[in-house]
Amino acid sequence: MKKTIAFHTTTKVLPGQKIEIHDPDLPPGETVEVFVVTHQQTPSGRSSILETIEAIRSHRPPRSVEEIDRFLTEERESWDS
C-alpha cells in the first residue's frame, strides 16, 4: 500500500522557466505529481471575462422572475408577427 504525502510550498520561477522543489520527504527517484498555480496580472487595459461580466451586470438593475417571464413572452410573440 502506498502512502500519499501532500505539502504546499511557494517558489520562484528560475531562469529558463524552471522551478525547483526541495522537501526531505521526497525520496530520490520517486515519481511525483506536481500542480502549479500562478496568480498572473491581466495585461494592462484588458479585463478578464469575469470582470467584464460583472461590469455588464453592474450597469443593469436586477430583474424579477416576473419581469424576465414578461420579456420572454413578448419576444416569443414577436417571432410570430
Backbone as a chain_set.jsonl record, in Angstrom:
{"seq": "MKKTIAFHTTTKVLPGQKIEIHDPDLPPGETVEVFVVTHQQTPSGRSSILETIEAIRSHRPPRSVEEIDRFLTEERESWDS", "coords": {"N": [[0.845, -1.169, 0.0], [0.534, 2.221, -0.848], [1.605, 5.279, 0.582], [0.2, 8.473, 0.69], [1.62, 11.601, 0.421], [1.259, 14.983, 0.93], [2.077, 18.363, 0.337], [2.395, 21.917, 0.676], [4.056, 24.514, -0.981], [5.907, 27.48, -1.748], [7.597, 28.911, -4.452], [10.08, 30.46, -6.571], [10.078, 31.187, -10.063], [12.69, 30.078, -11.977], [15.485, 31.168, -14.081], [15.01, 30.281, -17.488], [12.494, 29.327, -17.223], [12.106, 27.458, -15.154], [11.39, 25.502, -12.225], [12.237, 24.673, -8.868], [11.823, 22.184, -6.415], [12.179, 21.424, -3.097], [12.179, 18.994, -0.619], [12.467, 17.127, 2.288], [10.986, 14.788, 2.556], [10.687, 13.708, 0.076], [11.709, 11.07, -1.681], [14.705, 10.385, -3.535], [14.42, 9.702, -7.024], [11.793, 8.934, -6.919], [8.564, 8.964, -8.431], [6.491, 11.735, -8.782], [3.513, 13.788, -8.519], [2.906, 17.042, -9.693], [1.416, 20.134, -9.113], [0.927, 23.279, -10.464], [0.189, 26.565, -9.69], [-0.484, 29.736, -10.83], [-0.601, 33.25, -10.231], [-1.278, 35.466, -12.125], [-1.124, 38.816, -13.333], [-3.602, 40.499, -15.217], [-3.079, 41.69, -18.542], [-2.337, 45.171, -18.821], [-5.026, 47.413, -19.249], [-6.739, 45.505, -20.19], [-9.475, 43.402, -19.391], [-10.451, 40.591, -17.4], [-12.673, 37.91, -18.348], [-14.535, 37.466, -16.327], [-14.468, 39.905, -14.95], [-15.496, 41.525, -16.955], [-18.117, 40.501, -17.272], [-19.141, 41.096, -14.727], [-19.023, 43.886, -14.821], [-20.926, 44.417, -16.807], [-23.238, 43.439, -15.569], [-23.391, 45.211, -13.421], [-24.309, 47.538, -14.538], [-26.936, 47.199, -15.065], [-30.077, 47.103, -13.507], [-31.137, 44.511, -11.274], [-33.511, 42.067, -12.4], [-36.837, 40.925, -11.774], [-38.331, 37.63, -11.531], [-40.827, 37.664, -12.722], [-40.591, 39.899, -14.426], [-38.659, 38.98, -16.216], [-40.006, 36.741, -17.304], [-42.136, 38.091, -18.558], [-40.731, 39.591, -20.483], [-39.64, 37.491, -22.042], [-42.001, 36.296, -22.999], [-43.048, 38.405, -24.575], [-40.999, 38.549, -26.479], [-41.205, 35.997, -27.707], [-43.766, 36.204, -28.792], [-43.305, 38.178, -30.673], [-41.95, 36.794, -32.606], [-43.838, 35.441, -34.044], [-45.09, 37.374, -35.503]], "CA": [[0.0, 0.0, 0.0], [1.318, 3.445, -0.921], [1.21, 6.384, 1.461], [0.166, 9.738, -0.023], [2.14, 12.736, 1.162], [0.986, 16.23, 0.226], [2.551, 19.565, 1.023], [2.279, 23.164, -0.084], [5.249, 25.339, -0.902], [5.978, 28.577, -2.703], [8.938, 29.036, -5.01], [10.191, 31.413, -7.67], [10.438, 30.618, -11.356], [14.105, 30.338, -12.247], [15.772, 31.392, -15.494], [14.678, 29.11, -18.304], [11.146, 28.93, -16.809], [12.235, 26.235, -14.351], [11.147, 25.616, -10.791], [12.841, 23.618, -8.055], [11.09, 21.862, -5.195], [13.01, 20.668, -2.159], [11.469, 18.524, 0.567], [13.161, 15.929, 2.786], [10.132, 13.609, 2.462], [10.654, 13.23, -1.304], [12.868, 10.21, -1.915], [15.272, 10.482, -4.884], [13.949, 8.702, -7.983], [10.345, 8.714, -6.772], [7.696, 9.703, -9.346], [5.543, 12.557, -8.038], [2.639, 14.669, -9.291], [3.136, 18.432, -9.322], [0.416, 21.095, -9.557], [1.463, 24.635, -10.422], [-0.851, 27.587, -9.754], [0.095, 31.067, -10.92], [-1.515, 34.366, -9.991], [-0.761, 36.471, -13.041], [-1.892, 40.031, -13.567], [-4.072, 40.618, -16.593], [-2.357, 42.785, -19.205], [-2.95, 46.462, -18.519], [-6.014, 47.833, -20.222], [-7.616, 44.398, -20.55], [-10.176, 42.81, -18.26], [-10.775, 39.176, -17.529], [-14.081, 37.702, -18.719], [-15.358, 37.631, -15.123], [-14.576, 41.343, -14.708], [-16.391, 42.06, -17.987], [-19.487, 40.103, -16.919], [-19.53, 41.869, -13.545], [-19.248, 45.267, -15.255], [-22.214, 44.437, -17.514], [-24.292, 43.261, -14.558], [-23.493, 46.375, -12.537], [-24.982, 48.623, -15.25], [-28.359, 46.874, -15.18], [-30.693, 46.712, -12.235], [-31.62, 43.127, -11.323], [-34.919, 41.935, -12.776], [-37.579, 39.874, -11.078], [-38.74, 36.494, -12.361], [-41.989, 38.11, -13.497], [-40.108, 40.773, -15.498], [-37.983, 38.13, -17.2], [-41.053, 35.985, -17.992], [-42.86, 39.023, -19.426], [-39.838, 39.881, -21.601], [-39.569, 36.306, -22.901], [-43.301, 36.156, -23.662], [-43.097, 39.426, -25.626], [-40.074, 38.147, -27.536], [-41.797, 34.857, -28.429], [-44.911, 36.699, -29.562], [-42.801, 38.957, -31.799], [-41.487, 35.863, -33.643], [-44.999, 35.025, -34.847], [-45.589, 38.531, -36.28]], "C": [[0.899, 1.243, 0.0], [0.744, 4.5, -0.001], [1.262, 7.675, 0.636], [0.652, 10.843, 0.902], [1.844, 13.974, 0.325], [1.547, 17.382, 1.032], [2.395, 20.751, 0.09], [3.551, 23.951, 0.105], [5.14, 26.447, -1.935], [7.414, 28.687, -3.168], [8.919, 30.063, -6.129], [10.542, 30.656, -8.948], [11.869, 31.054, -11.653], [14.308, 30.65, -13.727], [15.527, 30.101, -16.293], [13.305, 28.557, -17.969], [11.172, 27.589, -16.061], [11.866, 26.531, -12.903], [11.855, 24.447, -10.106], [12.003, 23.434, -6.804], [11.992, 20.989, -4.336], [12.157, 20.262, -0.963], [12.127, 17.231, 1.025], [12.312, 14.658, 2.696], [10.036, 13.055, 1.04], [11.891, 12.384, -1.573], [13.384, 10.345, -3.35], [14.766, 9.356, -5.788], [12.461, 8.425, -7.929], [9.592, 9.533, -7.815], [6.654, 10.436, -8.519], [4.654, 13.327, -9.012], [2.855, 16.087, -8.777], [2.03, 19.289, -9.925], [1.024, 22.481, -9.419], [0.306, 25.604, -10.606], [-0.156, 28.935, -9.808], [-0.992, 32.106, -10.685], [-1.006, 35.529, -10.83], [-1.701, 37.66, -13.141], [-2.386, 40.004, -15.006], [-3.323, 41.778, -17.232], [-3.088, 44.107, -18.981], [-3.892, 46.862, -19.647], [-6.975, 46.733, -20.629], [-8.223, 43.817, -19.287], [-10.352, 41.32, -18.493], [-12.255, 39.063, -17.887], [-14.981, 37.885, -17.507], [-15.528, 39.109, -14.778], [-15.533, 41.984, -15.707], [-17.84, 41.74, -17.666], [-19.977, 40.916, -15.725], [-19.815, 43.319, -13.926], [-20.591, 45.392, -15.97], [-23.354, 44.341, -16.506], [-24.478, 44.514, -13.705], [-24.217, 47.542, -13.206], [-26.482, 48.383, -15.409], [-28.919, 46.558, -13.81], [-31.181, 45.268, -12.347], [-33.109, 43.095, -11.651], [-35.558, 40.788, -12.008], [-37.906, 38.757, -12.063], [-39.897, 36.908, -13.264], [-41.56, 38.999, -14.662], [-39.432, 39.967, -16.601], [-39.004, 37.325, -17.987], [-41.815, 36.871, -18.974], [-42.018, 39.344, -20.668], [-39.79, 38.697, -22.567], [-40.877, 36.09, -23.66], [-43.414, 37.154, -24.814], [-42.17, 39.061, -26.779], [-40.65, 37.018, -28.38], [-42.954, 35.308, -29.309], [-44.448, 37.505, -30.782], [-42.312, 38.044, -32.924], [-42.63, 35.484, -34.58], [-45.491, 36.145, -35.745], [-44.913, 38.632, -37.619]], "O": [[1.883, 1.317, 0.736], [-0.471, 4.594, 0.169], [2.257, 7.939, -0.039], [0.16, 11.0, 2.019], [2.15, 14.004, -0.867], [1.498, 17.376, 2.262], [2.278, 20.599, -1.126], [4.071, 24.048, 1.217], [4.363, 26.349, -2.884], [8.343, 28.57, -2.369], [7.851, 30.481, -6.578], [11.213, 29.624, -8.915], [12.206, 32.237, -11.589], [13.411, 30.423, -14.538], [15.802, 28.996, -15.827], [12.97, 27.445, -18.377], [10.353, 26.707, -16.317], [12.011, 27.655, -12.423], [12.043, 23.381, -10.692], [11.532, 24.403, -6.208], [12.498, 19.959, -4.781], [11.487, 21.102, -0.362], [12.324, 16.325, 0.215], [12.858, 13.556, 2.752], [9.375, 12.041, 0.818], [12.996, 12.914, -1.683], [12.587, 10.412, -4.285], [14.692, 8.2, -5.37], [11.924, 7.749, -8.806], [9.947, 10.685, -8.06], [6.006, 9.842, -7.658], [4.999, 13.496, -10.182], [2.973, 16.307, -7.572], [1.74, 19.181, -11.116], [1.576, 22.818, -8.372], [-0.466, 25.487, -11.558], [0.663, 29.253, -8.945], [-2.172, 31.846, -10.921], [-0.383, 36.457, -10.315], [-2.92, 37.518, -13.044], [-1.682, 39.545, -15.905], [-2.969, 42.741, -16.552], [-4.318, 44.145, -18.955], [-3.597, 46.678, -20.828], [-7.939, 46.998, -21.347], [-7.573, 43.747, -18.244], [-10.396, 40.851, -19.63], [-13.004, 40.029, -17.739], [-16.087, 38.41, -17.641], [-16.608, 39.526, -14.36], [-16.295, 42.883, -15.35], [-18.704, 42.61, -17.774], [-21.119, 41.377, -15.721], [-20.755, 43.919, -13.405], [-21.316, 46.365, -15.762], [-24.327, 45.09, -16.592], [-25.598, 44.838, -13.311], [-24.693, 48.444, -12.518], [-27.211, 49.274, -15.844], [-28.302, 45.826, -13.036], [-31.601, 44.848, -13.426], [-33.869, 43.972, -11.24], [-34.899, 39.813, -11.646], [-37.773, 38.922, -13.276], [-39.936, 36.541, -14.438], [-42.095, 38.876, -15.763], [-39.618, 40.247, -17.785], [-38.896, 37.225, -19.209], [-42.106, 36.451, -20.093], [-42.543, 39.365, -21.781], [-39.888, 38.884, -23.779], [-40.857, 35.738, -24.839], [-43.831, 36.786, -25.911], [-42.529, 39.248, -27.941], [-40.598, 37.062, -29.609], [-43.101, 34.844, -30.44], [-45.125, 37.512, -31.81], [-42.262, 38.469, -34.079], [-42.413, 35.235, -35.766], [-46.251, 35.882, -36.677], [-45.212, 39.54, -38.394]]}, "num_chains": 1, "name": "protein.A"}
